[in-house]
Amino acid sequence: MDLVVTYGLNFAYSTATLGLIVLGLAVVFGLLGVMNMAHGEFVMLGAYSALMVQQAGLPFVLAIPLAVIVCGAIGWLMDWSVIRHLYRRPFDTFLATWGIAILMRKGVEVTFGREYQSVDQSLPGTVSLMGIDYPAYRLVLMAVIVTMFALLFVWYQRSNTGARIKAMVQNPDLAAAVGINTARLSRATFVTGVAIAGLAGVLLAPLVRVEPYMGLDYLLSSFFILVVGGLGTLEGLIIGSSIIGGADVVISAIFDKTAGYLGVLAISILFLWLRPDGIFSRR
């Protein structure tokens, strides 16, 4: 029974964290048609924001606004200088953001070095749950992620801004004709997406090894989830995260981490073959 509970909690944790990581990419790619290959680097910048706050001797919670501000500012600069000219041109944004990602990795490598570094958990210890001891920070993180998803869903479905975004996605020209500032809205959407990626990085920093190339793994995981779940729906993102996260947990537990990664890759290829638009895609 304890083993079942442990695997169940690990499955929930993996689903929640993967969902948080892919959320920013889903916003940018699904709404703007921008294939942001620097997505993983924004997660990495969020993690380094937590590291800088720790090295300065400041409370961990201050890393959250720092990561959002830093990633949002860089995202705004990216959009103003490059991305706004390439909306809904996935291949062009693929090339442009891949180059930006390389610059970001090298910049962090020069500044902080290539060594693995760690961030202390702000909430150490364990919580007794259904007969097992489980890390307290993981439980709090899962609760925070679920709350974030719920608030974002309500905001997107009920707010005026959410309605404008839907109109812009469906028909940008018509949205502009009725008075919606699509340029400003697109920029805000891109900045929001990369800021969410930075937030994911700072929240995950205490649980991972922080280094300049950590973003590559997150980028691949994010695209695997989008392949499985599809673009355009929150349901697809959650189901995709569940399938990818669950497969990784189960296969890694039976074999090893490398086998888990290969299993996830095989599942993604299978979905590309059988259902190339994903489970819930609206495209």
Residue pairs with C-beta under 8 A, 6 or more apart in sequence:
1 131
2 131
2 132
5 129
5 130
5 131
5 132
6 132
6 134
7 249
7 250
7 253
9 129
9 132
9 134
9 138
10 249
11 242
11 245
11 246
11 249
12 142
13 138
13 141
13 142
14 241
14 245
14 246
14 248
14 249
15 238
15 241
15 242
15 245
15 246
16 141
16 142
16 145
16 146
16 241
17 141
17 145
17 200
17 204
17 245
18 221
18 225
18 241
18 244
18 245
19 145
19 149
19 225
19 237
19 238
19 241
20 145
20 148
20 196
20 199
20 200
20 203
20 204
21 43
21 197
21 200
21 204
21 218
21 221
21 222
22 221
22 222
22 225
22 226
22 237
22 240
22 241
23 149
23 152
23 196
23 200
23 237
24 39
24 42
24 192
24 193
24 194
24 195
24 196
24 197
24 200
25 36
25 39
25 193
25 197
25 219
25 222
25 223
25 226
26 222
26 226
26 231
26 237
27 189
27 192
27 193
27 196
28 34
28 36
28 39
28 189
28 190
28 193
28 194
29 35
29 36
29 90
29 226
29 231
30 231
30 232
31 165
31 168
31 169
31 189
32 83
32 87
32 88
32 186
32 189
32 190
33 87
33 88
33 89
33 90
33 93
34 83
34 86
34 87
34 88
34 90
34 93
34 97
34 190
35 90
35 91
35 93
35 94
35 97
36 93
36 97
36 193
36 194
37 93
37 94
37 97
37 98
37 100
37 101
37 219
38 78
38 97
38 98
38 100
38 101
38 104
38 194
38 215
39 194
39 197
39 215
39 218
39 219
39 222
40 101
40 197
40 214
40 215
40 216
40 217
40 218
40 219
40 222
41 100
41 101
41 104
41 105
41 108
41 215
42 71
42 74
42 75
42 194
42 197
42 198
42 201
42 215
43 197
43 198
43 200
43 201
43 204
43 214
43 215
43 218
44 104
44 105
44 108
44 201
44 210
44 212
44 213
44 214
44 215
44 218
45 67
45 70
45 71
45 74
45 104
45 108
45 198
45 201
46 67
46 71
46 197
46 198
46 199
46 200
46 201
46 202
46 203
46 204
46 205
47 119
47 201
47 202
47 204
47 205
47 208
47 210
47 214
48 108
48 112
48 201
48 210
49 63
49 66
49 67
49 70
49 198
49 201
49 202
49 205
50 60
50 63
50 67
50 119
50 201
50 202
50 205
50 206
50 210
51 112
51 117
51 119
51 205
51 210
52 63
52 66
53 59
53 60
53 62
53 63
53 66
54 60
54 63
54 119
54 120
59 122
60 119
60 120
60 122
60 206
61 122
63 202
63 205
64 199
64 202
64 203
66 202
67 198
67 199
67 201
67 202
68 195
68 198
68 199
70 198
71 194
71 195
71 197
71 198
71 199
72 191
72 192
72 194
72 195
72 198
74 104
74 194
75 190
75 191
75 193
75 194
75 195
76 187
76 191
78 97
78 100
78 190
78 194
79 186
79 187
79 190
79 191
80 187
82 96
82 97
82 100
83 93
83 96
83 97
83 190
84 183
84 186
84 187
86 92
86 93
86 96
87 186
101 215
105 212
105 213
105 215
106 212
108 212
109 212
112 212
114 211
114 212
114 213
115 211
116 209
116 210
116 211
117 209
117 210
117 211
118 206
118 209
118 210
119 205
119 206
119 210
120 206
121 135
121 137
121 206
121 207
122 137
122 206
123 136
123 137
123 140
124 136
124 137
125 135
125 136
126 133
126 134
126 135
126 136
127 133
127 134
127 135
127 136
127 139
129 139
137 206
137 207
138 207
141 203
141 204
141 207
144 203
145 203
149 234
149 238
153 234
155 161
155 162
156 162
156 165
161 185
164 175
164 180
164 185
165 185
165 189
167 174
167 175
167 178
167 180
168 175
168 180
168 182
168 185
168 186
172 182
175 182
176 182
200 218
208 214
221 244
221 264
223 268
224 240
224 244
224 264
224 265
224 267
224 268
225 237
225 240
225 241
225 244
226 237
226 240
226 278
227 240
227 268
227 271
227 272
227 278
228 239
228 240
228 243
228 244
228 267
228 268
228 271
228 278
228 279
229 235
229 236
229 237
229 238
229 239
229 240
229 241
229 243
229 278
229 279
229 280
229 281
230 236
230 240
230 277
230 278
230 279
230 280
230 281
230 282
230 283
231 278
231 281
231 282
231 283
232 280
232 281
232 282
232 283
233 280
233 281
233 282
235 280
236 278
236 279
236 280
236 281
239 279
239 280
240 278
240 279
243 267
244 264
244 267
244 268
247 260
247 263
247 264
247 267
248 260
248 261
248 263
248 264
249 260
251 259
251 260
251 263
251 264
252 259
252 260
271 278
271 279
277 283
